[in-house]
Amino acid sequence: MRRMVGATAWPWARATRSLSLSAINDNRIIMSPPLVTLDLPEIWTPPDSHDCNPLPQRNCSNLQTATVIDGKSIAEEIRSGIDKEVRRMKESIRKVPGLAVILVGERRDSQTYVRNKIKACEEVGIKSIVTEFADGCTEDEVLNALSNYNQDSSINGILVQLPLPQHLDEGKILDAVSLEKDVDGFHPLNIGNLAMRGREPLFIPCTPKGCIELLIRSGVEIMGKNAVVIGRSNIVGLPTSLLLQRHHATVSIVHALTKNPEQITSEADIVIAAAGVANLVRGSWLKPGAVVLDVGTCPVDVSVDPSCEYGYRLMGDVCYEEAMRLASVITPVPGGVGPMTVAMLLSNTLDSAKRAYGFT
């Protein structure tokens, strides 16, 4: 045992050893520590520069130009179908789906995301309502709002815009969302059912669901392929890896503590980047012909640029210019995964309303 602990290089080795000794002293049977004590901050080392460089000229003979997936167009097609279903529901039972959104704080990117979701609801006939709280609001204020929405029969979906301010317990707040209205798919029971074969979650998280929909609609084969998910957040990375496994991909997860992320990623047939670090994934991370979905939406301050309406522009995790010369298929930022996330939210809200009203 002494040799095994001494040989490990993980940063939590000393904590594990301390817990193991404590377990011995407490006469505990199981030596491994509680999993939450192993959790570490996901802090990526950003690239030296946000700028992408053209690949060396000597490689150009072996390079190609990727097919760009138009996520906006695909999302519009899906939203058109949702609009028709909402109209049919309204005509048949005189009810429409309802979505409630809780926004805490004044993050510009969160405000933009919520604004886009509300606009999308209006366009397909889904009723929407937003409750906004200041950065310094109390946890009880948020929980009370959630409780009211849980009891409101006209609300079929509840969305808590993430991230929340540090002083709020994100897990406690998300757990308070009714399972039947968890259209974001973050409830532990939804994630658990997503992870287990033979189980069907009530809702699949919107961004992972949108990624798979893009792959399927673009004719990308998933079964048996090597897939790498960059990032392991509860919002995107983790559920995306679980969903890819349900579609029979062989999945690797690259995170901030992975020692050789470039090497692992360069062996992937499908790369889904969700680290939230602008231009983290360079051309050297990709093998020729890889399918690349860029989930990253990194707001980069460009307040001096008058062409940027909100004082910033969104950049992806993938260096687009370099990846275009290597990938077979790629999503842009913006206009790729983002519109699909919103479309999947609308789809989940519609499904929830159908379930609640017994509408088929």
Disulfide bonds with the S-S distance in Angstrom:
Cys52-Cys319 1.75
